[in-house]
Amino acid sequence: MSTPPSAGTGTSTRPYLIRALHDWCTDNGFTPYIAVFVDGSVQVPVEYVKNNEIVLNVGFEATSALKLGNDYIEFKARFGGVSREIVVPVDHVIAIYARENGQGMAFPVPSEAPAGMQPAPLDAAATAPRAPHLAVTDGGPRGDEAGSAEPPEPPSGGRPSLKRIK
């Protein structure tokens, strides 16, 4: 249950933006991925978590019973052939983007994340291992397994980095 918004502040825009970008990806034939900050409130396969982050394919083909709610994103997906129940608090989604072209949006890391558990700053994504990709790739369909926890690698050269635009 969410608490009522304070006078004048309204509810968070994050769940609405996530749904809008998920719809945009789906409408355009792209695969929506979310990058998630992982702590004790996130239910994901921990063996796929790197640096307190996991990247999840949230396309309809990779999930079942997908619910993009205001408080939680919930679905079932297969990891290594095993069906898993995934529950992600919306405020732990740190990016949503299209796998095929990297277009999407990044969000701040949850403010309640303990010091030392903060993922690498967005500007350092190029040097952080397995940081989420939000750069353009040439990728087409790769036949990734449902619930893939890793975004595709760029076609050539080093890893792309996320550039924060203010």
URZI-V484067 format. One record per pair of residues at least 12 apart in sequence whose C-alpha atoms are under 6 Angstrom apart, sorted by the first residue. I is the first residue (numbers start at 0). GAP is how many residues later the second one is. Records with the same first field share a line. If there is no record, write none. Layout:
I->GAP, GAP
This chain:
14->55
29->68
30->28, 67, 68
31->26, 27, 65, 66
32->23, 24, 25, 63, 64
33->21, 22, 61, 62
34->19, 20, 58, 59, 60
35->17, 18, 56, 57, 58
36->15, 16, 55
37->14, 15
41->46
42->43, 44
43->42
54->94, 95
55->91, 92, 93
56->90, 91
61->84, 85
62->13, 14
63->12
70->18, 19
71->16, 17, 18
72->14, 15
73->12, 13
76->70
77->68, 69
91->18
93->12, 13, 15
94->12
99->39, 40
100->35, 36
101->32, 33, 34
121->40
124->36
125->33, 35
133->28
134->25
136->17
